């Protein structure tokens, strides 16, 4: 069994925070530290001798059976993370069938519900691992202990964030976008906008940053260089939002049109009339659909390959649509409104599944972890982070920041640490101090974690541990 099983899961599990990332060099560090700690005080000669011996020892000196024995004590997430450290560890984990054994134990205990598939097939193992991961994620968000790390990310208000591949992109406010490592909180790269017009929206992938700047599309390469689409091809009426799905970027405009740009030809390939009023939010599906929300309260669906509208959705709540989120696994779309309603439609039938008022005020952001069919995370102007059941719309947990904090000097700057507090159903939101529930302007969801921005200089990472 090879890397084919692990490749779909690497992005999920590589995001798990740890005080020190797993690597062969770290194993050496732990081992050498333990040896030195056990050396009697005052026996410096003996200490130097042991230190010199240990410094020449590498993890490759350990035999296959010893490593296999060590790995057998790890839990699921640590075992998966070890399998992507290097080729030799991946081979040991797969050849020893530790993952298969773990899945079999989980199945015997009733943790995994897939019982009618052979545990010997690679496809079945991948499904087992994904199911276990999603259940861990759901239980952590609904019931886990919450720790919050906060750090100063910008000199002015941050109100947008995007998270992919263990990286976080933040910006809007000070004309600077910053790319962060969520493991070390280190700012890896910075992208500035020298123009007077502000950055409105942005997205990124492995090689580039795509931004909506005023009435233009800009591209920043990951090496820091910037290019602007030519004025003849890229200008449009005021852009309010943008979504990028390689190779197209779609801009939602104030006049109700959506402009589709090809990133390689750098030309506007389509202009689609979506709404009579401004387009306030966008999302793109894997099957070439554009979904746009309007300030007039409707959602219009159109194809990327044609300028024809496919369908129009409308909830009983007639207020404006503020945010959209599409789940490619279940083919449903979620919407949040300015009146605090969350709604859900099945795109295969264009039928409304549920509609619930989850907040007394505007919902700014709805997001989910890709491949998760159970939980949805919502944030808005009241500053409460809400965990919803995707199938019913029920709010299963409401969370705010606990006022007590501790500060630590991280190697890349000061980190303020808080705990999260889950609210009871009868808690009055207006009785909670504003400092514990800053308005959530945007959020991004990762495996057992959520990142939020609050139109302030600070970024928050909410970590859920079950």
C-alpha positions as CSV (number, residue, x, y, z in Angstrom):
1,X,0.0,0.0,0.0
2,X,1.5,3.3,-1.0
3,X,1.1,7.1,-0.9
4,X,-2.2,6.9,-2.9
5,X,-4.1,6.3,0.3
6,X,-2.6,9.2,2.2
7,X,-2.5,11.9,-0.5
8,X,-6.2,13.0,-0.2
9,X,-5.7,13.3,3.6
10,X,-2.4,15.1,3.9
11,X,-4.0,18.6,3.6
12,X,-6.4,17.7,6.5
13,X,-3.9,16.3,9.0
14,X,-0.9,18.5,8.2
15,X,-2.9,21.4,9.7
16,X,-3.0,19.8,13.2
17,X,-1.2,22.1,15.6
18,X,1.6,20.7,17.8
19,X,4.1,22.3,20.1
20,X,6.9,20.9,17.9
21,X,6.3,19.4,14.4
22,X,7.0,15.7,14.0
23,X,10.2,15.0,12.1
24,X,13.2,12.7,12.4
25,X,15.3,15.6,13.7
26,X,12.8,16.2,16.5
27,X,12.9,12.6,17.6
28,X,16.7,13.0,18.0
29,X,16.1,16.2,20.0
30,X,13.7,14.5,22.4
31,X,16.0,11.6,22.8
32,X,19.1,13.7,23.4
33,X,17.3,15.9,25.9
34,X,16.1,12.9,27.9
35,X,19.6,11.5,28.1
36,X,21.1,14.8,29.2
37,X,18.4,15.3,31.8
38,X,19.2,11.9,33.4
39,X,22.9,12.7,33.8
40,X,23.8,13.2,37.4
41,X,24.6,16.8,38.4
42,X,28.3,17.6,38.5
43,X,29.3,14.7,36.3
44,X,30.2,16.9,33.3
45,X,32.7,14.5,31.8
46,X,30.1,11.8,31.6
47,X,27.5,14.2,30.3
48,X,29.8,15.3,27.4
49,X,30.5,11.7,26.6
50,X,26.9,10.8,26.4
51,X,26.0,13.9,24.5
52,X,28.7,13.2,21.8
53,X,27.4,9.6,21.4
54,X,23.8,10.7,21.1
55,X,24.6,13.5,18.6
56,X,25.9,10.9,16.2
57,X,22.7,8.8,16.5
58,X,19.9,9.4,13.9
59,X,16.4,8.0,13.7
60,X,17.6,5.8,10.8
61,X,19.6,3.8,13.3
62,X,16.4,2.4,14.7
63,X,15.3,-0.9,13.2
64,X,12.0,-1.3,11.4
65,X,10.5,-3.3,14.2
66,X,11.4,-0.8,16.9
67,X,9.8,2.1,14.9
68,X,6.7,0.0,14.2
69,X,6.5,-0.7,18.0
70,X,6.7,3.0,18.7
71,X,4.1,3.9,16.1
72,X,1.7,1.4,17.6
73,X,1.3,3.6,20.7
74,X,0.2,6.7,18.6
75,X,-3.3,7.8,18.1
76,X,-5.0,8.2,14.8
77,X,-4.0,11.7,13.9
78,X,-0.3,11.4,15.1
79,X,0.0,8.1,13.1
80,X,-1.3,9.8,9.9
81,X,1.1,12.8,10.5
82,X,4.0,10.4,10.9
83,X,3.1,8.7,7.7
84,X,3.8,11.9,5.7
85,X,7.1,12.8,7.4
86,X,9.3,10.9,5.0
87,X,9.1,7.9,2.5
88,X,10.7,5.4,5.0
89,X,8.1,6.2,7.7
90,X,5.3,6.1,5.2
91,X,6.5,2.7,4.1
92,X,6.7,1.4,7.7
93,X,3.2,2.7,8.6
94,X,1.6,1.2,5.4
95,X,3.5,-2.1,5.3
96,X,2.9,-2.8,9.0
97,X,-0.8,-2.2,8.3
98,X,-1.1,0.0,11.5
99,X,-3.8,2.2,9.8
100,X,-5.8,-0.9,8.8
101,X,-5.5,-2.3,12.3
102,X,-6.6,1.1,13.8
103,X,-9.7,1.2,11.4
104,X,-10.6,-2.4,12.3
105,X,-10.5,-1.5,16.1
106,X,-12.6,1.5,15.5
107,X,-15.1,-0.5,13.5
108,X,-15.3,-3.1,16.3
109,X,-16.0,-0.4,18.8
110,X,-18.7,1.0,16.6
111,X,-16.9,4.3,15.9
112,X,-16.8,3.7,12.1
113,X,-20.2,2.9,10.5
114,X,-18.9,1.5,7.2
115,X,-19.1,-2.2,7.8
116,X,-20.0,-3.6,4.4
117,X,-16.7,-3.0,2.6
118,X,-13.6,-5.0,2.6
119,X,-11.0,-3.5,4.9
120,X,-8.3,-4.8,2.5
121,X,-9.0,-2.4,-0.3
122,X,-7.3,1.0,-0.6
123,X,-10.5,2.8,-1.5
124,X,-12.2,1.3,1.6
125,X,-9.3,2.3,3.9
126,X,-9.5,5.9,2.5
127,X,-13.2,6.0,3.3
128,X,-12.6,4.7,6.8
129,X,-9.9,7.3,7.5
130,X,-12.1,10.1,6.1
131,X,-15.1,9.0,8.2
132,X,-13.0,8.8,11.4
133,X,-11.5,12.2,10.7
134,X,-14.8,13.9,10.1
135,X,-16.3,12.4,13.2
136,X,-13.3,13.6,15.3
137,X,-13.8,17.1,13.7
138,X,-17.5,17.1,14.4
139,X,-17.2,16.0,18.1
140,X,-14.4,18.5,18.7
141,X,-16.4,21.4,17.3
142,X,-19.6,20.4,19.2
143,X,-18.1,19.3,22.5
144,X,-14.4,19.9,22.7
145,X,-12.4,22.1,25.0
146,X,-11.6,25.4,23.2
147,X,-8.3,27.3,23.3
148,X,-7.9,30.6,21.4
149,X,-4.7,32.1,20.2
150,X,-4.7,35.8,19.2
151,X,-2.0,37.8,17.6
152,X,-1.5,41.2,16.0
153,X,-1.5,40.6,12.2
154,X,-1.9,44.1,10.6
155,X,-1.6,47.7,11.4
156,X,-5.3,48.4,10.5
157,X,-8.5,46.4,10.4
158,X,-8.5,42.9,9.1
159,X,-11.8,41.7,7.8
160,X,-11.0,38.9,5.3
161,X,-9.3,35.6,5.7
162,X,-8.8,32.5,3.5
163,X,-7.3,29.2,4.7
164,X,-5.8,26.4,2.6
165,X,-3.0,23.8,2.9
166,X,-2.2,24.9,6.5
167,X,-1.7,28.5,5.4
168,X,-3.8,31.5,6.2
169,X,-4.1,34.7,4.0
170,X,-5.4,37.8,5.7
171,X,-6.0,41.4,4.7
172,X,-8.2,44.3,3.6
173,X,-7.8,47.5,5.6
174,X,-4.1,48.4,5.4
175,X,-3.6,47.6,1.7
176,X,-1.4,44.6,2.7
177,X,-2.1,40.9,2.5
178,X,-0.1,38.5,4.7
179,X,0.4,34.8,4.4
180,X,0.8,33.0,7.7
181,X,1.8,29.6,8.9
182,X,-0.9,28.3,11.3
183,X,1.6,26.1,13.0
184,X,4.2,28.7,13.9
185,X,2.2,31.9,13.5
186,X,5.1,33.2,11.3
187,X,4.3,35.7,8.5
188,X,5.7,33.8,5.5
189,X,5.1,36.4,2.8
190,X,3.6,39.9,2.4
191,X,1.9,41.3,-0.6
192,X,1.3,45.1,-0.8
193,X,-0.9,47.2,-3.0
194,X,0.8,50.5,-3.9
195,X,-2.4,51.9,-5.5
196,X,-4.7,54.3,-3.8
197,X,-7.7,52.0,-4.4
198,X,-8.3,49.5,-1.7
199,X,-8.2,45.7,-1.8
200,X,-11.8,44.5,-1.8
201,X,-11.5,40.7,-1.9
202,X,-8.8,38.0,-2.5
203,X,-8.1,34.3,-2.8
204,X,-5.0,32.1,-3.3
205,X,-3.6,28.8,-4.4
206,X,-0.2,27.1,-4.4
207,X,1.4,29.6,-6.8
208,X,-0.4,32.9,-6.7
209,X,-2.6,35.4,-4.9
210,X,-5.6,36.8,-6.9
211,X,-7.1,40.1,-5.6
212,X,-9.9,42.4,-6.5
213,X,-8.5,45.9,-6.3
214,X,-11.1,48.6,-7.1
215,X,-12.1,47.9,-10.6
216,X,-9.2,45.6,-11.5
217,X,-8.0,42.1,-11.0
218,X,-4.4,41.8,-9.7
219,X,-2.2,38.8,-9.5
220,X,0.7,38.4,-7.0
221,X,3.0,35.6,-7.6
222,X,4.2,33.7,-4.6
223,X,7.6,35.2,-5.2
224,X,6.2,38.7,-4.6
225,X,5.9,40.1,-8.1
226,X,2.6,41.7,-9.1
227,X,0.8,42.0,-12.4
228,X,-2.4,43.9,-13.3
229,X,-4.8,43.0,-16.1
230,X,-4.8,45.5,-18.9
231,X,-7.4,48.3,-18.4
232,X,-9.3,47.4,-21.6
233,X,-10.0,43.9,-20.4
234,X,-10.2,44.2,-16.7
235,X,-12.2,47.3,-15.8
236,X,-15.8,47.0,-14.7
237,X,-18.4,48.7,-12.5
238,X,-17.6,48.7,-8.8
239,X,-16.7,45.2,-7.7
240,X,-18.1,44.0,-4.4
241,X,-16.8,40.5,-4.1
242,X,-14.7,37.9,-5.9
243,X,-14.1,34.2,-6.0
244,X,-11.3,32.3,-7.7
245,X,-11.4,28.7,-8.9
246,X,-8.4,28.0,-11.2
247,X,-8.4,29.1,-14.1
248,X,-11.3,31.5,-13.6
249,X,-11.9,34.5,-11.3
250,X,-15.5,35.7,-11.0
251,X,-16.2,39.3,-9.8
252,X,-19.7,40.3,-8.5
253,X,-20.5,43.9,-9.3
254,X,-22.7,46.7,-8.0
255,X,-24.8,46.7,-11.2
256,X,-25.8,43.0,-10.7
257,X,-23.5,41.5,-13.3
258,X,-20.8,38.9,-12.8
259,X,-17.6,39.2,-14.8
260,X,-15.7,36.0,-15.5
261,X,-11.9,36.4,-16.1
262,X,-9.5,33.8,-17.5
263,X,-6.3,33.9,-15.5
264,X,-4.1,32.7,-18.3
265,X,-5.4,34.7,-21.3
266,X,-6.1,37.6,-18.9
267,X,-9.3,38.5,-20.6
268,X,-12.9,38.8,-19.5
269,X,-14.5,35.8,-21.1
270,X,-18.1,36.4,-19.9
271,X,-20.4,39.0,-18.5
272,X,-23.5,37.5,-16.9
273,X,-26.6,39.4,-15.8
274,X,-27.3,37.8,-12.4
275,X,-29.5,40.3,-10.5
276,X,-31.3,43.5,-10.7
277,X,-29.5,44.7,-7.6
278,X,-25.9,44.5,-6.3
279,X,-24.2,41.1,-6.0
280,X,-23.1,40.9,-2.3
281,X,-21.5,37.4,-2.3
282,X,-20.4,34.6,-4.5
283,X,-19.4,31.0,-4.4
284,X,-18.3,28.5,-7.1
285,X,-19.1,24.8,-7.4
286,X,-16.9,22.1,-8.6
287,X,-19.2,21.4,-11.6
288,X,-18.8,24.9,-13.1
289,X,-21.7,26.7,-11.5
290,X,-21.7,30.3,-10.3
291,X,-23.9,31.1,-7.2
292,X,-24.5,34.7,-6.4
293,X,-26.4,36.4,-3.6
294,X,-28.1,39.7,-3.9
295,X,-29.0,42.6,-1.6
296,X,-32.5,42.0,-2.8
297,X,-32.7,38.6,-1.1
298,X,-32.4,36.1,-4.0
299,X,-29.7,33.6,-5.1
300,X,-29.1,33.2,-8.8
301,X,-27.3,30.2,-10.3
302,X,-25.5,30.3,-13.7
303,X,-23.1,28.2,-15.6
304,X,-19.5,29.2,-16.2
305,X,-19.7,27.8,-19.8
306,X,-22.8,29.9,-20.7
307,X,-24.4,33.2,-19.9
308,X,-27.7,31.6,-19.2
309,X,-29.2,31.5,-15.7
310,X,-29.9,28.0,-14.5
311,X,-32.1,28.7,-11.5
312,X,-33.2,31.3,-9.0
313,X,-33.6,30.5,-5.3
314,X,-35.4,32.7,-2.7
315,X,-36.1,32.1,1.0
316,X,-39.1,33.2,2.9
317,X,-36.8,35.8,4.6
318,X,-36.8,38.7,2.1
319,X,-33.7,40.4,3.5
320,X,-30.4,40.6,1.6
321,X,-28.1,37.6,1.2
322,X,-24.8,38.4,2.9
323,X,-22.8,35.1,2.6
324,X,-22.9,31.8,0.6
325,X,-21.2,28.5,1.2
326,X,-21.3,25.4,-1.1
327,X,-20.8,21.8,0.0
328,X,-19.6,19.7,-3.0
329,X,-20.1,16.4,-1.1
330,X,-23.8,16.8,-0.5
331,X,-24.5,19.3,-3.3
332,X,-26.2,21.8,-1.0
333,X,-25.7,25.5,-0.7
334,X,-26.0,27.5,2.5
335,X,-26.9,31.2,2.8
336,X,-26.7,33.8,5.6
337,X,-28.9,36.9,5.5
338,X,-28.7,40.4,6.9
339,X,-31.6,39.5,9.3
340,X,-29.7,36.6,10.9
341,X,-31.3,33.8,8.9
342,X,-29.4,30.7,7.7
343,X,-31.0,28.8,4.8
344,X,-30.1,25.6,2.9
345,X,-31.1,24.3,-0.6
346,X,-30.4,21.1,-2.5
347,X,-29.0,22.0,-5.9
348,X,-29.9,18.7,-7.4
349,X,-33.6,19.4,-6.9
350,X,-33.5,23.2,-6.3
351,X,-35.6,22.5,-3.2
352,X,-35.4,24.4,0.1
353,X,-34.3,22.0,2.9
354,X,-34.5,24.3,6.0
355,X,-34.4,27.9,7.1
356,X,-33.6,29.0,10.6
357,X,-33.0,32.3,12.4
358,X,-29.7,31.6,14.2
359,X,-28.8,35.2,15.1
360,X,-30.7,38.5,15.8
361,X,-28.3,40.3,13.5
362,X,-26.5,40.0,10.2
363,X,-24.5,36.8,9.5
364,X,-21.3,37.8,7.8
365,X,-19.8,34.4,7.2
366,X,-20.8,30.7,6.8
367,X,-18.0,28.1,6.2
368,X,-17.4,24.4,6.5
369,X,-14.5,21.9,6.2
370,X,-14.4,20.3,2.8
371,X,-15.8,16.7,2.9
372,X,-17.7,17.4,6.2
373,X,-21.4,16.7,5.8
374,X,-22.3,17.4,9.4
375,X,-21.2,20.7,10.8
376,X,-21.4,24.3,9.6
377,X,-19.7,27.3,11.3
378,X,-21.4,30.8,11.3
379,X,-20.2,34.2,12.5
380,X,-21.7,37.6,12.4
381,X,-22.1,41.0,13.9
382,X,-23.0,39.8,17.4
383,X,-19.6,38.1,17.7
384,X,-20.9,34.6,18.7
385,X,-19.3,31.7,16.9
386,X,-22.0,29.2,16.2
387,X,-21.8,25.5,15.2
388,X,-24.8,24.3,13.2
389,X,-26.1,20.9,12.1
390,X,-25.9,21.0,8.3
391,X,-28.9,18.7,7.9
392,X,-31.3,20.5,10.2
393,X,-30.0,24.1,10.7
394,X,-30.1,23.5,14.5
395,X,-27.5,25.5,16.5
396,X,-25.7,22.8,18.4
397,X,-23.2,25.1,20.2
398,X,-22.7,28.9,20.6
399,X,-19.2,30.0,21.7
400,X,-17.6,33.3,22.9
401,X,-14.2,34.2,24.1
402,X,-13.6,33.9,27.9
403,X,-12.3,37.2,29.3
404,X,-9.4,35.7,31.2
405,X,-6.2,35.7,29.2
406,X,-2.5,34.8,29.4
407,X,0.2,36.1,27.2
408,X,3.3,34.4,25.9
409,X,6.2,35.5,23.8
410,X,6.2,33.3,20.8
411,X,9.3,33.2,18.6
412,X,7.5,35.2,16.0
413,X,5.8,37.7,18.3
414,X,3.4,38.0,21.3
415,X,0.5,35.5,21.4
416,X,-2.4,36.2,23.7
417,X,-4.1,33.0,24.9
418,X,-7.7,32.6,25.9
419,X,-10.2,29.9,26.5
420,X,-13.5,29.7,24.7
421,X,-16.8,29.5,26.6
422,X,-19.9,27.6,25.4
423,X,-23.1,29.3,26.1
424,X,-26.2,27.7,27.5
425,X,-29.5,28.0,25.5
426,X,-31.0,30.6,27.9
427,X,-28.0,33.0,27.8
428,X,-28.8,36.5,26.8
429,X,-26.3,37.6,24.2
430,X,-26.6,41.3,25.2
431,X,-25.5,40.4,28.7
432,X,-22.1,39.2,27.5
433,X,-19.4,42.0,27.4
434,X,-18.5,43.3,24.0
435,X,-14.8,42.5,24.5
436,X,-15.7,38.7,24.6
437,X,-17.7,38.8,21.3
438,X,-16.1,41.1,18.8
439,X,-18.0,41.1,15.5
440,X,-16.9,38.3,13.2
441,X,-16.4,39.7,9.8
442,X,-15.0,36.5,8.2
443,X,-14.0,33.0,9.2
444,X,-12.3,30.0,7.7
445,X,-12.6,26.3,8.9
446,X,-9.8,23.7,9.2
447,X,-9.6,20.4,10.8
448,X,-10.7,21.0,14.5
449,X,-10.0,24.7,14.2
450,X,-11.5,28.0,13.0
451,X,-9.8,31.3,12.1
452,X,-11.8,34.5,12.6
453,X,-11.2,38.2,11.7
454,X,-13.0,41.1,13.5
455,X,-12.2,44.3,11.5
456,X,-9.4,44.9,14.0
457,X,-5.6,44.4,13.9
458,X,-5.9,41.0,15.5
459,X,-6.4,37.5,14.1
460,X,-7.9,34.6,16.2
461,X,-7.3,30.9,15.9
462,X,-9.9,28.8,17.8
463,X,-8.6,25.3,18.5
464,X,-11.0,22.5,19.5
465,X,-9.6,19.5,21.4
466,X,-11.8,16.5,22.1
